[in-house]
Amino acid sequence: MSPFIILDCVFILLPFVVLAFGLFSTKISVFLANTCSAVLFLLYTVFSICGFESGSLNASFITWNVSSFGILIRELLLISFFFASVLSSNYNLKNKPEFLSAMLFVAVGGMLVVSASELLSLFIGLELATMPMYFLVAWNKSSAKGSEAALKYVLMGSIATAVLLFGLSYLYGFAGSLFYADIYNAVRNTVDESNAKLLFFAVVFIVMGVGFKLTLFPFHTWTPDVYEGAPTPITAYLSVSSKAVALVFLSVLIYYPLSELGFVFSLIFSALAMATIFIGNLGALKQSRLRRFMAYSSIAQAGYILIGLCGSERLGVSSFVYYLFLYAFSNYLMFFLIGIIGKNRPESFDSLAGLSKQSPLLAVMFAISAFSLAGIPPLAGFIGKWMVFASAASVGNYALVGFAAINSVIALYYYLQIVKAAWVNDANENLPPVEVCLWQKVILSLLGTLVLFCGIAPWLHTYIYSLAW
């Protein structure tokens, strides 16, 4: 048996173990969740570098595949959980073991998506990664904004799930099978016009359903309210893990069972990416509250990541996975900073005034994160954008690259507002002081280092490109 299969079994059991230990000791449960996620991440990385073969497990009810691409996504989900869990340490959240267990179920759902070989497991994995988010958003029961955000998220999510399931049922009706290989053959051999129409509607409904989870225009309207109402660790986790799972869902479909429709998907994704980037940038320009600002920033970033899927298979997959890793580091750094500011101050741009004098470390980290998300060289965000642009350019989609590059200049303006508030604006003496403890300084320094050096570290892209598919 492949060692990756054994690691997957541990990964699947981890949320149950964390929940069980939570019955006896919250501290042990939290320690177990953080330690095991970090160890699993390291073991996946070491085994893949050492060249251990990936494998598959065939049972009567499921076929479980472990591919090189799947290993990368497992690593991303684990590191995202780890940072979200550490971020939650700054909050007095009730029922912490249940909280961490729910987040782990999201990661397990993402692993199921990338390990599936047929549509039913693919859909179950996506929903397993989505449903815990509904109640995680409303975890703070005393927050009216949290309850409102969760209600909107559940209603919109239910509609999106129904639309997605409708599309998958059309795809099943078209191919007569749930398995990827049969769907691929059916698409490749399509000659009947009525079947082609069925396939067309399947593609449209699938893109609409996943567009909600990916915050693509025009399915993004829930994002600002949910980002503002959810606890900060969940907002950060939602912005990275949920986006990653939705992108993996799309990539699995378009690069295997629906790979014959590559040109069609390229046109659809190009239009959606341009609209999403523009609307996200436009919405961020007028924000004064940090979480709503990050919501629109996340919408625009989803458009940039989608550009990667407009390229060829190998370059497309490696570029969007590479971007997801770098985006995760930059995004978690920003949310750690927002969490520290929001502890004693309102989460607004005005609360950053004079930060360069009161806490130079926080001001420097705000600048690093903002410039990385804006795509300023040589930070991680610039290299990530460069790779997704290269993916689109490799198939001659220069119009998309040019449009995205112009919008990056617009994005720079609103990211500079954060830097201006922290470095230029005069301090407000009425604001309470910002407190940063030692462990927060360590995490901020770690994330800042990753953002500074991972973008230009050749080994990271080489590792991802070698495993991308």
NORGI-V149937 format. One record per residue. N is the residue number from 0. RES is the residue in one letter. SS is DSSP state (H for helix, E for strand, C for the rest). PSI is psi in whole degrees, -180 to 180 (* if undefined). Layout:
# NORGI-V149937
N_RES_SS_PSI ; N_RES_SS_PSI
This chain:
# NORGI-V149937
0_M_C_138 ; 1_S_C_140 ; 2_P_H_-25 ; 3_F_H_-32 ; 4_I_H_-40 ; 5_I_H_-43 ; 6_L_H_-39 ; 7_D_H_-39 ; 8_C_H_-42 ; 9_V_H_-42 ; 10_F_H_-45 ; 11_I_H_-37 ; 12_L_H_-21 ; 13_L_H_-47 ; 14_P_H_-33 ; 15_F_H_-40 ; 16_V_H_-44 ; 17_V_H_-41 ; 18_L_H_-39 ; 19_A_H_-45 ; 20_F_H_-25 ; 21_G_C_-19 ; 22_L_C_-24 ; 23_F_C_-40 ; 24_S_C_121 ; 25_T_H_-40 ; 26_K_H_-43 ; 27_I_H_-40 ; 28_S_H_-46 ; 29_V_H_-45 ; 30_F_H_-43 ; 31_L_H_-44 ; 32_A_H_-47 ; 33_N_H_-45 ; 34_T_H_-47 ; 35_C_H_-39 ; 36_S_H_-40 ; 37_A_H_-42 ; 38_V_H_-43 ; 39_L_H_-43 ; 40_F_H_-46 ; 41_L_H_-40 ; 42_L_H_-42 ; 43_Y_H_-43 ; 44_T_H_-47 ; 45_V_H_-45 ; 46_F_H_-40 ; 47_S_H_-38 ; 48_I_H_-38 ; 49_C_C_-8 ; 50_G_C_20 ; 51_F_C_139 ; 52_E_C_137 ; 53_S_C_164 ; 54_G_C_-170 ; 55_S_E_157 ; 56_L_E_117 ; 57_N_E_119 ; 58_A_C_174 ; 59_S_C_-22 ; 60_F_C_-10 ; 61_I_C_149 ; 62_T_E_119 ; 63_W_E_117 ; 64_N_E_138 ; 65_V_C_104 ; 66_S_C_170 ; 67_S_H_-41 ; 68_F_H_-41 ; 69_G_H_-34 ; 70_I_H_-41 ; 71_L_H_-43 ; 72_I_H_-38 ; 73_R_H_-44 ; 74_E_H_-42 ; 75_L_H_-45 ; 76_L_H_-38 ; 77_L_H_-43 ; 78_I_H_-32 ; 79_S_H_-44 ; 80_F_H_-43 ; 81_F_H_-48 ; 82_F_H_-37 ; 83_A_H_-38 ; 84_S_H_-44 ; 85_V_H_-41 ; 86_L_H_-35 ; 87_S_H_-15 ; 88_S_C_-18 ; 89_N_C_-1 ; 90_Y_C_144 ; 91_N_C_73 ; 92_L_C_135 ; 93_K_C_153 ; 94_N_C_53 ; 95_K_H_-42 ; 96_P_H_-42 ; 97_E_H_-37 ; 98_F_H_-49 ; 99_L_H_-36 ; 100_S_H_-41 ; 101_A_H_-40 ; 102_M_H_-36 ; 103_L_H_-35 ; 104_F_H_-33 ; 105_V_H_-45 ; 106_A_H_-39 ; 107_V_H_-40 ; 108_G_H_-42 ; 109_G_H_-37 ; 110_M_H_-37 ; 111_L_H_-39 ; 112_V_H_-45 ; 113_V_H_-9 ; 114_S_H_-9 ; 115_A_C_156 ; 116_S_C_8 ; 117_E_E_165 ; 118_L_H_-35 ; 119_L_H_-48 ; 120_S_H_-36 ; 121_L_H_-45 ; 122_F_H_-42 ; 123_I_H_-41 ; 124_G_H_-43 ; 125_L_H_-42 ; 126_E_H_-34 ; 127_L_H_-32 ; 128_A_H_-12 ; 129_T_H_-45 ; 130_M_H_-41 ; 131_P_H_-26 ; 132_M_H_-29 ; 133_Y_H_-47 ; 134_F_H_-19 ; 135_L_H_-35 ; 136_V_H_-35 ; 137_A_C_24 ; 138_W_C_-37 ; 139_N_C_95 ; 140_K_C_-24 ; 141_S_C_-5 ; 142_S_C_119 ; 143_A_H_-37 ; 144_K_H_-38 ; 145_G_H_-42 ; 146_S_H_-42 ; 147_E_H_-42 ; 148_A_H_-43 ; 149_A_H_-40 ; 150_L_H_-46 ; 151_K_H_-41 ; 152_Y_H_-43 ; 153_V_H_-46 ; 154_L_H_-49 ; 155_M_H_-40 ; 156_G_H_-37 ; 157_S_H_-42 ; 158_I_H_-44 ; 159_A_H_-40 ; 160_T_H_-42 ; 161_A_H_-43 ; 162_V_H_-44 ; 163_L_H_-44 ; 164_L_H_-35 ; 165_F_H_-44 ; 166_G_H_-41 ; 167_L_H_-35 ; 168_S_H_-38 ; 169_Y_H_-41 ; 170_L_H_-39 ; 171_Y_H_-43 ; 172_G_H_-34 ; 173_F_H_-46 ; 174_A_H_-23 ; 175_G_C_15 ; 176_S_C_156 ; 177_L_C_-14 ; 178_F_E_143 ; 179_Y_H_-44 ; 180_A_H_-41 ; 181_D_H_-38 ; 182_I_H_-41 ; 183_Y_H_-45 ; 184_N_H_-39 ; 185_A_H_-42 ; 186_V_H_-41 ; 187_R_H_-32 ; 188_N_C_15 ; 189_T_C_124 ; 190_V_C_-23 ; 191_D_C_134 ; 192_E_H_-38 ; 193_S_H_-38 ; 194_N_H_-37 ; 195_A_H_-38 ; 196_K_H_-40 ; 197_L_H_-43 ; 198_L_H_-39 ; 199_F_H_-48 ; 200_F_H_-35 ; 201_A_H_-46 ; 202_V_H_-44 ; 203_V_H_-47 ; 204_F_H_-36 ; 205_I_H_-46 ; 206_V_H_-39 ; 207_M_H_-44 ; 208_G_H_-43 ; 209_V_H_-28 ; 210_G_H_-34 ; 211_F_H_-48 ; 212_K_H_-24 ; 213_L_C_-1 ; 214_T_C_43 ; 215_L_C_148 ; 216_F_C_137 ; 217_P_C_30 ; 218_F_C_23 ; 219_H_C_-2 ; 220_T_C_-22 ; 221_W_C_-21 ; 222_T_H_-52 ; 223_P_H_-43 ; 224_D_H_-40 ; 225_V_H_-42 ; 226_Y_H_-36 ; 227_E_H_-32 ; 228_G_H_-25 ; 229_A_C_157 ; 230_P_C_146 ; 231_T_H_-43 ; 232_P_H_-36 ; 233_I_H_-37 ; 234_T_H_-46 ; 235_A_H_-44 ; 236_Y_H_-41 ; 237_L_H_-40 ; 238_S_H_-23 ; 239_V_H_-60 ; 240_S_H_-44 ; 241_S_H_-42 ; 242_K_H_-41 ; 243_A_H_-45 ; 244_V_H_-42 ; 245_A_H_-41 ; 246_L_H_-39 ; 247_V_H_-41 ; 248_F_H_-48 ; 249_L_H_-46 ; 250_S_H_-38 ; 251_V_H_-41 ; 252_L_H_-47 ; 253_I_H_-20 ; 254_Y_H_2 ; 255_Y_H_-82 ; 256_P_H_-30 ; 257_L_C_25 ; 258_S_H_-23 ; 259_E_H_-14 ; 260_L_H_26 ; 261_G_H_-42 ; 262_F_H_-40 ; 263_V_H_-46 ; 264_F_H_-36 ; 265_S_H_-42 ; 266_L_H_-45 ; 267_I_H_-47 ; 268_F_H_-34 ; 269_S_H_-46 ; 270_A_H_-45 ; 271_L_H_-40 ; 272_A_H_-45 ; 273_M_H_-45 ; 274_A_H_-41 ; 275_T_H_-44 ; 276_I_H_-46 ; 277_F_H_-47 ; 278_I_H_-40 ; 279_G_H_-45 ; 280_N_H_-41 ; 281_L_H_-42 ; 282_G_H_-36 ; 283_A_H_-24 ; 284_L_H_-32 ; 285_K_C_15 ; 286_Q_C_144 ; 287_S_C_-13 ; 288_R_E_136 ; 289_L_H_-40 ; 290_R_H_-41 ; 291_R_H_-35 ; 292_F_H_-46 ; 293_M_H_-27 ; 294_A_H_-48 ; 295_Y_H_-33 ; 296_S_H_-42 ; 297_S_H_-37 ; 298_I_H_-47 ; 299_A_H_-40 ; 300_Q_H_-34 ; 301_A_H_-39 ; 302_G_H_-42 ; 303_Y_H_-42 ; 304_I_H_-37 ; 305_L_H_-26 ; 306_I_H_-34 ; 307_G_H_-33 ; 308_L_C_-2 ; 309_C_C_-3 ; 310_G_C_-168 ; 311_S_C_166 ; 312_E_H_-56 ; 313_R_H_-50 ; 314_L_H_-36 ; 315_G_H_-48 ; 316_V_H_-47 ; 317_S_H_-36 ; 318_S_H_-42 ; 319_F_H_-32 ; 320_V_H_-43 ; 321_Y_H_-44 ; 322_Y_H_-40 ; 323_L_H_-42 ; 324_F_H_-48 ; 325_L_H_-37 ; 326_Y_H_-38 ; 327_A_H_-45 ; 328_F_H_-47 ; 329_S_H_-41 ; 330_N_H_-44 ; 331_Y_H_-35 ; 332_L_H_-44 ; 333_M_H_-43 ; 334_F_H_-31 ; 335_F_H_-42 ; 336_L_H_-42 ; 337_I_H_-39 ; 338_G_H_-40 ; 339_I_H_-44 ; 340_I_H_-43 ; 341_G_H_-8 ; 342_K_H_-41 ; 343_N_H_-7 ; 344_R_C_163 ; 345_P_C_146 ; 346_E_C_74 ; 347_S_E_167 ; 348_F_H_-34 ; 349_D_H_-28 ; 350_S_H_-12 ; 351_L_H_-7 ; 352_A_C_131 ; 353_G_C_13 ; 354_L_H_-29 ; 355_S_H_-28 ; 356_K_H_-36 ; 357_Q_H_-40 ; 358_S_C_86 ; 359_P_H_-35 ; 360_L_H_-47 ; 361_L_H_-40 ; 362_A_H_-42 ; 363_V_H_-43 ; 364_M_H_-37 ; 365_F_H_-42 ; 366_A_H_-44 ; 367_I_H_-48 ; 368_S_H_-46 ; 369_A_H_-45 ; 370_F_H_-33 ; 371_S_H_-46 ; 372_L_H_-30 ; 373_A_H_-20 ; 374_G_C_38 ; 375_I_C_129 ; 376_P_C_151 ; 377_P_C_28 ; 378_L_C_169 ; 379_A_H_-41 ; 380_G_H_-35 ; 381_F_H_-46 ; 382_I_H_-38 ; 383_G_H_-46 ; 384_K_H_-39 ; 385_W_H_-42 ; 386_M_H_-42 ; 387_V_H_-33 ; 388_F_H_-40 ; 389_A_H_-36 ; 390_S_H_-47 ; 391_A_H_-39 ; 392_A_H_-27 ; 393_S_C_-21 ; 394_V_C_15 ; 395_G_C_17 ; 396_N_C_65 ; 397_Y_H_-27 ; 398_A_H_-43 ; 399_L_H_-43 ; 400_V_H_-44 ; 401_G_H_-43 ; 402_F_H_-44 ; 403_A_H_-37 ; 404_A_H_-41 ; 405_I_H_-41 ; 406_N_H_-23 ; 407_S_H_-31 ; 408_V_H_-40 ; 409_I_H_-42 ; 410_A_H_-36 ; 411_L_H_-36 ; 412_Y_H_-48 ; 413_Y_H_-26 ; 414_Y_H_-31 ; 415_L_H_-22 ; 416_Q_H_-34 ; 417_I_H_-46 ; 418_V_H_-41 ; 419_K_H_-45 ; 420_A_H_-39 ; 421_A_H_-31 ; 422_W_H_-27 ; 423_V_C_-44 ; 424_N_C_145 ; 425_D_C_148 ; 426_A_C_145 ; 427_N_C_113 ; 428_E_C_-16 ; 429_N_C_-13 ; 430_L_C_140 ; 431_P_C_158 ; 432_P_C_154 ; 433_V_C_130 ; 434_E_C_128 ; 435_V_C_117 ; 436_C_C_174 ; 437_L_H_-47 ; 438_W_H_-31 ; 439_Q_H_-38 ; 440_K_H_-38 ; 441_V_H_-47 ; 442_I_H_-42 ; 443_L_H_-42 ; 444_S_H_-40 ; 445_L_H_-50 ; 446_L_H_-40 ; 447_G_H_-40 ; 448_T_H_-42 ; 449_L_H_-43 ; 450_V_H_-37 ; 451_L_H_-41 ; 452_F_H_-25 ; 453_C_C_-30 ; 454_G_C_-34 ; 455_I_C_1 ; 456_A_C_113 ; 457_P_H_-27 ; 458_W_H_-31 ; 459_L_H_-49 ; 460_H_H_-36 ; 461_T_H_-42 ; 462_Y_H_-46 ; 463_I_H_-42 ; 464_Y_H_-36 ; 465_S_H_-25 ; 466_L_H_-3 ; 467_A_C_-32 ; 468_W_C_*
